Every structure is written in structure tokens, then in C-alpha cells.
Amino acid sequence: MVGAAAAFSVMSALVKEAEATLPTAEIVCARAAITLVLSWLMVRRAGVRPSGTKNGALLLRGTLGSIALACYYWTLGRLPLAEAATVHHTAPIWTAILAWLVLRESLGRATAIALACGMGGVVLVARPGAAGLHMDGAGLAVAVAGAVCSAAAYVTVRRLAVTEHPLVIVLVFPLVALPASLLWAIPQWVTPDAREWLLLAAIGVTTQIGQVCLTYGLSRVPAARAMAVGYLQVVFAVALGAAIFAEVPPWTTLAGAVLIIGGTAIAARRR
């Protein structure tokens, strides 16, 4: 899960850079195309049968993931990196609730404390109502919708992991996302230049690394605990935002990062 957080953070920074000149739909489409090729090669190399046993649930996972991805990429082009990441990372709260309702997973005291620390850190980083939080009503609504869809996708992955190979679960995501995003991208297509092609390729590769790490992580630990560890992505986003986009974080962001790291440590020590 730590590897997934690092990979997704780098991906987010690359998407934010690409969003300056390319439409969101085109970035989603390129990411889906690249990850589809990589996922297919990994499935073939592993000798895994690419078709699953629960195709309806796999389709649901792909659909939820595609919606969440589109929402997140859209917000990355309109919000500072740290703020976009923190709103997206309300997903662990929804994940814990859905895992409790759907999977009957117990939250446990340690996970509850970790989630509380993490969400407290997210609130501090996001600074609701502060002038530095550049969110309009539509942006906030899209970001929250993406977080809820991400949570539902994570819970679906957790259930699918009982019967499906992790690489098959990874493969179905771009299988659904590619045709959907292609239809969205064609009317507003912008031909990328050499630099933009490199950005799109890097987005696809880092996404694939993160997706594989995430799927393997969710197949081995309870969903709520896994997503608590995923709060590290917010910390990485703060650092990348400052280093690459000169988005200097205020003291509230640093205090939030401390809470997030503390929550992650608690989750990691839970047996």
C-alpha cells in the first residue's frame, strides 16, 4: 500500500502537468490504453486466465473505478495538488463504512484511531473555508463523488479478491475505462506534442505500478486498514506540490501531515 501511495502521487503530479494543455478525457483515455496493454502482458506472462468468474462484479469494479478516475483527474486540473489529494482521500472513510456494511468487516479500535487521525489531518490540509482552498461548489461535489466511487471500487476489489486473481481485477479496469473515455475524448481531441506524449506514457506506467500494488495490498489486508495506510499519498502530494508546482504548504498542511503519518503508523502496527 505504501508503494501504491507513492506511485499514485507521482501519477497525480504528472496528470496535473498534463491538464495544463490536454483535455481530461484524453488523459484518461491515454492512461487506460497504456495500462490495458501492460495489464494484458502481465496476465499473459503470469499464465493467468484473463476472464474472471464473476463478470458482473468485475464490470462494476471497472465502472466505479472509471468514474472515480475521471472525477479525480478533473479536479487535479483545477485544484492545488495537495487539496485535490486530500479531498480524494476522504475515500478511506467511505471505504471503512462500506466495508462494514457490505463485507461485515470490523473496524477495530486501532483502525478507528488511524482513520480519525487521518481524517483530522485531511481537514487540516484542506483548510475548509480558507482563502487558499480554491474549490467552488461544482469542484467540491465532483471531488467527493470521485471519493465515494473510489471507496465503492475498493470494497468491490476486496470482495473479488476472494475468487479472482489480482491481475484479472487490474485488467478489467482499463477494459472498461478505454472505450468509455474514448467516446468522451474524440469530440475534444488535441494531438499531443512530443513532451505531452512522454507525460501520457509516464502517467500510464506509474498508474500501472500503483494499481498492481493497490490490488495486491487490498487482497491481503482488510479494506479499512489498507486505505488508512493509503493516507501517505496526501503526504507525498504535499511534498510534490511544493517541489514541482511551488505550492508552498502553510502550517496547517504540515500539522495535517503529522496526523496522517501518525495514523498510518498506527494502522501499520495493527496485527
Summary of the structure (lengths in Angstrom):
residues: 271
radius of gyration: 17.6
end to end distance: 15.8
largest distance: 53.2
contacts: 995
relative contact order: 0.23
helix: 79%
strand: 0%
